[in-house]
């Protein structure tokens, strides 16, 4: 039987019909889909070299089986080359060229006539093929296109190097039998070329249309693990597992994990977190834990820092490695969390722009936590007062109110460093700004105070780099 490729596009809807994924949530989503057995994972359209490039590098290390698929900007060979470089460590990768083939979208979105669009398809696919063996051409709005032009556009893409062509029913209005007929005609016109299908579910026919397309010879279906935007990963895989033998097709999905994984992804995508809260990504759960020993060299420690999201300068790398060796000499191994603390303590030590003047917390089981924070900015005292989900959340929001900027809280750790009633508490805060991670550390007998000191420490590093730039 034919094994149908399953390409998941859940991440592509980031921020459109649901709360935006944080950096860590994207990594977690990709890992869950990869473990489930999907053939490809499609990332959001590439827009920012710094933030999107870091995400692609991280996904390349995290995803072990599925092909990472990135939609490239049309006609931009330089950015296409950069994307390919970011994917250099990926086990499998694919560059995707998605361009419209209907008259209305060609003229409205790209201001091009058919001849100009064909030239753009050739140019972009050729640029992708020069840096990546696997190239997909997505004919967007194919259901409303002039079919002779659609077939011509697909031939141009194949001649330029596309290894897969995808028929996109962007309107989602084609009946299953109409879609099957269209797939048959494309297959007849392009023998031997794998054909994918993407169907909008605006009129609730995506699942039925996907099955009809497979029956007609489609080799790949685009699905979503959650949401109703397109073919359902769970429903489509379940039907294919139950009745695939009747159409000579099977799914690569690990069915024993399907329900559990899609339920976990639904929780991830349906998070009710406050859009204003710094705690967008929760606290690290240790699932990505790793250990280093004194046998690890500078390159290994720097690479481990990269896994945590840090980009260390040569000077910072040397300082972190020296601190690592001092700890590693005294114990068998150094954990990822301990490395986090070493980086927070050793890397990018800067003169403080902000220092903590005072804080007052009101909290209890019957009131909403309130924090009043005062920071010294030079000789000026600046204050912020905020409510939050707990004293630490309220304090971080008060600091954001003072500086006027929201930073993604990449990680927050707290632990006791001494024992007894007067134990010292240590907090490590990791903030993400413009794709880079900045860590701050604070120690106090008051864990709220330690957390505020850690946040301000990380904040000072961000401000220092921004002002230096």
C-alpha positions in Angstrom: 0.0 0.0 0.0 1.0 3.6 -0.5 2.2 5.4 2.6 0.6 8.9 2.5 2.8 11.7 3.7 1.2 13.7 6.5 2.4 17.4 6.7 1.2 19.3 9.8 0.6 23.0 9.5 -0.6 23.7 13.1 2.4 26.1 13.7 1.5 28.1 10.5 -1.6 29.4 12.2 0.4 30.9 15.0 -1.3 34.0 16.4 -4.1 34.0 13.8 -7.0 32.2 15.3 -5.4 31.3 18.7 -2.9 32.9 21.1 0.6 33.1 19.7 3.0 30.3 20.5 6.0 31.2 22.6 9.4 30.0 21.5 9.4 27.1 23.9 5.8 26.1 22.9 6.9 25.9 19.2 9.7 23.5 20.2 7.4 21.4 22.4 4.8 21.3 19.6 7.4 20.2 17.0 8.7 17.4 19.4 5.2 16.0 20.0 4.4 16.0 16.3 7.8 14.4 15.5 7.2 11.7 18.1 3.7 11.1 16.6 5.3 10.2 13.2 4.2 13.1 10.9 6.2 13.3 7.7 6.7 17.0 7.8 6.3 20.0 10.2 5.6 23.3 8.6 6.9 26.4 10.4 5.5 29.9 10.3 6.5 31.9 7.2 10.0 33.2 7.6 10.0 37.0 8.4 12.8 37.9 10.8 16.4 36.7 10.4 17.3 36.9 14.1 14.2 35.4 15.8 13.1 33.0 13.0 16.7 31.9 12.3 17.2 31.0 16.0 13.9 29.0 15.9 14.9 27.1 12.8 18.3 26.2 14.3 16.6 25.0 17.5 14.0 23.0 15.6 16.7 21.4 13.5 18.3 20.0 16.7 15.0 19.0 18.2 13.3 17.3 15.3 14.7 13.8 14.5 12.3 12.3 11.9 10.0 14.8 10.3 11.1 17.1 7.5 11.2 20.8 8.6 9.3 22.7 6.0 9.8 26.5 5.7 7.9 28.8 3.3 10.4 31.1 1.7 9.9 34.7 0.5 9.4 34.9 -3.2 12.3 36.0 -5.3 14.7 36.6 -2.4 17.6 34.4 -3.1 19.7 35.8 -0.3 17.1 35.1 2.4 16.5 31.6 0.9 20.2 30.9 1.2 20.1 32.1 4.8 17.1 29.8 5.6 18.9 26.8 4.1 22.0 27.6 6.3 19.7 27.7 9.4 18.4 24.3 8.5 21.9 22.8 7.9 21.7 20.6 11.0 18.2 19.3 10.3 17.8 15.6 9.7 15.4 16.3 6.8 14.4 19.7 5.4 12.2 21.2 2.7 11.9 24.6 1.3 8.4 25.6 0.2 7.4 28.1 -2.5 3.8 29.1 -2.0 2.5 31.4 -4.8 -1.1 32.1 -6.1 -2.3 30.8 -9.4 -5.7 32.4 -9.6 -6.1 35.7 -11.5 -7.6 37.6 -8.5 -4.8 36.6 -6.1 -2.0 37.1 -8.6 -3.1 40.6 -9.3 -4.3 41.6 -5.8 -1.5 40.1 -3.7 1.5 40.2 -6.1 0.4 42.7 -8.8 1.4 40.3 -11.5 0.0 39.0 -14.8 0.3 35.3 -15.6 3.6 35.7 -17.4 5.1 37.5 -14.5 3.9 34.9 -12.0 5.4 32.1 -14.1 8.8 34.0 -14.1 8.6 34.4 -10.3 7.8 30.7 -9.8 10.8 29.7 -11.9 13.1 32.2 -10.1 12.1 31.2 -6.6 12.0 27.5 -7.1 15.5 27.6 -8.8 16.9 29.6 -5.9 15.5 27.0 -3.5 16.8 24.0 -5.5 20.3 25.5 -5.5 20.5 25.2 -1.7 18.1 22.4 -0.9 17.3 19.0 -2.6 13.7 18.9 -1.5 11.5 21.8 -2.8 7.7 22.0 -2.7 5.7 24.3 -4.9 2.2 25.1 -3.5 -0.2 26.4 -6.0 -2.4 28.6 -3.8 -6.0 29.2 -4.7 -5.8 26.4 -7.3 -9.5 25.7 -7.0 -10.3 29.1 -8.5 -7.6 29.1 -11.1 -7.7 28.7 -14.9 -6.7 25.0 -15.1 -4.5 25.2 -18.1 -2.5 28.0 -16.4 -2.4 25.9 -13.1 -0.9 23.0 -15.0 1.6 25.3 -16.7 2.6 26.8 -13.4 3.2 23.4 -11.9 5.2 22.3 -15.0 7.4 25.4 -14.7 8.0 24.6 -11.0 8.9 21.0 -11.7 11.2 22.0 -14.5 12.9 24.5 -12.2 13.5 21.7 -9.6 10.4 21.2 -7.5 10.2 17.7 -6.1 6.6 18.0 -4.9 3.6 20.1 -6.2 0.7 20.8 -4.0 -2.9 21.6 -5.0 -4.3 24.2 -2.6 -8.1 24.5 -2.4 -7.8 27.8 -0.6 -11.6 28.6 -0.8 -12.5 25.0 0.3 -15.6 25.0 -1.9 -14.9 22.0 -4.1 -17.0 18.9 -3.5 -15.0 15.8 -2.8 -15.7 14.3 -6.2 -14.7 17.6 -7.9 -11.5 17.6 -6.0 -10.8 14.0 -6.9 -11.3 14.8 -10.6 -8.9 17.8 -10.3 -6.3 15.6 -8.7 -6.6 13.0 -11.4 -6.1 15.6 -14.1 -3.0 17.0 -12.4 -1.6 13.5 -12.0 -2.2 12.7 -15.7 -0.5 16.0 -16.7 2.5 15.4 -14.4 3.1 11.7 -14.3 5.6 10.6 -11.6 5.5 13.9 -9.7 4.3 13.5 -6.1 1.1 15.6 -5.6 0.1 17.1 -2.3 -3.3 18.6 -1.3 -4.2 21.3 1.1 -7.9 22.0 1.7 -9.5 24.9 3.6 -12.2 23.8 5.9 -14.3 27.0 5.7 -17.3 24.9 4.5 -16.4 21.8 6.5 -15.4 19.6 3.6 -11.7 19.3 4.2 -11.7 15.8 5.8 -13.9 14.3 3.0 -12.0 16.1 0.3 -8.6 14.8 1.7 -9.9 11.2 1.5 -11.2 11.7 -2.0 -7.8 13.2 -3.0 -5.9 10.2 -1.6 -8.2 7.8 -3.4 -7.5 9.7 -6.7 -3.7 9.4 -6.2 -2.6 12.3 -3.9 0.7 11.4 -2.1 0.6 14.0 0.6 -2.1 15.7 2.7 -1.7 18.8 4.8 -3.4 18.5 8.2 -3.6 20.3 11.6 -3.4 18.6 14.9 -5.9 21.1 16.4 -8.3 23.7 15.1 -10.8 23.6 12.3 -8.8 25.4 9.6 -8.0 22.4 7.5 -8.1 18.6 7.4 -8.0 17.1 11.0 -4.9 15.1 11.7 -6.8 12.9 14.2 -9.9 12.3 12.0 -8.0 11.8 8.8 -5.4 9.4 10.4 -8.2 7.4 12.1 -10.2 6.9 9.0 -7.1 6.0 7.0 -6.1 3.5 9.6 -9.5 1.9 9.7 -10.3 1.8 5.9 -7.1 2.6 4.2 -6.8 -0.8 2.7 -9.9 -0.2 0.6 -8.1 2.6 -1.3 -4.6 1.2 -1.0 -3.2 3.8 1.4 -1.9 3.9 4.9 -0.8 6.5 7.4 2.6 6.8 9.0 1.1 8.1 12.2 1.7 6.1 15.4 -2.0 5.4 16.2 -1.4 4.4 19.8 -0.1 7.9 20.6 -2.6 9.8 18.4 -5.3 10.7 20.9 -3.0 11.4 23.8 -0.7 13.6 21.7 -3.5 15.6 20.0 -5.1 16.2 23.4 -1.7 17.5 24.7 -1.4 19.8 21.7 -5.0 21.0 22.2 -4.1 22.0 25.8 -0.9 23.7 24.5 -2.8 25.6 21.8 -5.8 26.4 24.0 -3.9 27.9 26.9 -5.9 30.5 28.7 -2.8 32.4 29.9 -3.1 36.1 30.2 -1.6 37.9 27.2 -0.2 40.5 29.6 1.5 38.1 32.0 5.3 37.6 31.8 4.6 33.9 32.5 3.8 33.0 28.9 5.8 29.8 28.9 5.5 28.3 32.4 8.5 27.0 34.2 10.9 24.5 32.7 9.8 20.9 33.3 13.2 19.3 32.9 12.2 17.2 29.8 15.2 18.7 28.0 17.7 18.1 30.8 21.3 17.3 30.1 24.6 17.0 32.0 28.2 18.0 31.4 31.4 16.7 33.0 34.8 18.1 33.5 35.9 16.1 30.4 33.7 18.5 28.2 35.7 21.2 26.4 34.9 24.8 25.7 33.2 23.9 22.4 30.9 21.4 24.2 30.0 24.0 26.9 29.3 26.7 24.3 27.1 24.2 22.4 25.2 23.4 25.6 24.7 27.1 26.2 23.3 27.3 22.6 20.8 24.5 23.5 19.6 26.7 26.3 19.1 29.6 23.9 22.2 31.7 24.6 24.5 33.2 22.0 27.7 33.7 23.9 30.5 36.1 22.7 34.0 34.6 22.8 34.7 36.6 26.0 31.6 35.4 27.7 32.2 31.8 26.5 35.6 31.9 28.2 34.2 33.3 31.4 31.4 30.7 31.5 33.8 27.9 30.8 36.2 28.9 33.5 33.3 29.0 36.0 32.1 25.6 34.7 35.5 24.1 35.3 35.6 25.4 38.9 32.3 23.6 39.6 33.0 20.5 37.5 36.2 19.8 39.5 34.1 19.4 42.7 31.3 17.2 41.4 30.7 14.4 38.8 28.4 16.4 36.6 27.0 19.8 35.9 23.3 19.9 35.0 21.6 22.2 32.5 20.0 24.2 35.3 23.4 24.7 37.0 24.9 25.8 33.7 22.0 28.3 33.5 23.1 29.8 36.8 26.7 29.9 35.7 25.8 31.8 32.6 23.6 34.2 34.6 26.4 34.8 37.0 29.4 35.0 34.6 28.2 36.2 31.2 27.6 39.8 30.1 28.2 41.5 33.4 27.2 45.1 32.8 26.9 48.3 34.7 23.3 48.6 36.0 20.9 50.9 34.3 18.2 50.1 36.8 18.7 49.2 40.5 16.0 48.1 42.9 15.0 50.8 45.4 12.1 49.0 47.2 9.1 46.8 46.7 5.9 46.3 48.7 3.8 43.1 48.2 0.2 42.5 49.2 -0.9 38.9 48.8 -3.2 36.3 50.3 -5.6 33.6 49.5 -8.6 35.9 49.4 -7.1 38.9 47.5 -5.4 39.4 44.2 -1.7 39.9 44.6 -0.4 43.5 44.2 3.2 44.6 43.9 4.5 48.2 44.2 8.1 48.3 42.8 10.4 51.3 42.8 13.5 51.3 40.6 16.4 53.8 40.5 17.1 54.9 36.9 20.2 57.1 37.4 19.1 59.7 40.0 15.4 59.2 39.2 13.0 57.0 41.1 10.5 55.3 38.8 7.6 53.3 40.2 5.1 50.7 39.0 2.0 49.1 40.6 0.4 46.0 39.1 -2.0 43.2 40.0 -0.9 39.7 39.1 -1.4 35.9 39.5 0.8 35.8 42.6 3.4 38.2 44.0 6.2 37.4 41.6 3.9 37.7 38.5 2.7 41.1 39.9 6.2 42.2 40.5 7.4 41.4 37.0 4.4 43.2 35.5 5.2 46.3 37.7 8.8 46.3 36.3 7.5 46.0 32.8 5.2 49.0 33.5 8.2 51.0 34.6 10.4 50.2 31.5 7.5 50.3 29.1 8.5 47.0 27.4 7.2 43.5 27.6 9.8 40.7 27.3 9.0 37.1 26.9 9.9 35.1 30.0 11.8 32.2 28.6 12.5 30.5 31.9 12.1 31.1 35.6 13.8 29.0 38.3 13.8 29.2 42.0 15.7 27.0 44.6 17.0 27.1 48.1 20.8 27.5 48.4 21.0 27.1 52.2 18.9 25.2 54.7 17.0 26.2 57.8 14.4 28.9 58.6 16.7 31.7 57.3 17.5 29.8 54.1 18.8 31.9 51.2 16.7 31.6 48.0 18.2 31.8 44.5 16.2 32.9 41.4 17.2 32.7 37.8 15.2 34.7 35.2 15.8 34.3 31.5 14.3 37.0 29.3 14.1 36.8 25.5 14.5 39.9 23.4 15.0 40.1 19.6 15.7 36.4 19.5 18.4 36.4 22.2 18.3 35.1 25.7 19.5 37.2 28.7 19.8 35.6 32.1 19.8 37.3 35.5 20.4 35.9 39.0 19.2 37.1 42.4 19.8 35.8 45.9 17.8 36.7 49.0 16.2 35.3 52.1 12.9 36.5 50.5 12.2 34.5 47.3 10.1 37.4 45.9 13.1 39.7 46.4 15.5 37.2 44.8 13.1 37.0 41.8 12.9 40.8 41.4 16.7 41.1 41.6 17.1 38.4 39.0 14.6 40.1 36.6 16.3 43.5 37.0 19.7 41.9 36.4 18.5 40.3 33.2 16.8 43.6 32.2 20.0 45.5 32.6 21.8 43.2 30.2 19.1 43.8 27.6 19.2 47.6 28.0 23.0 47.7 27.9 23.1 45.8 24.6 20.3 47.9 23.1 22.0 51.1 24.0 25.4 49.8 22.9 23.9 48.9 19.5 
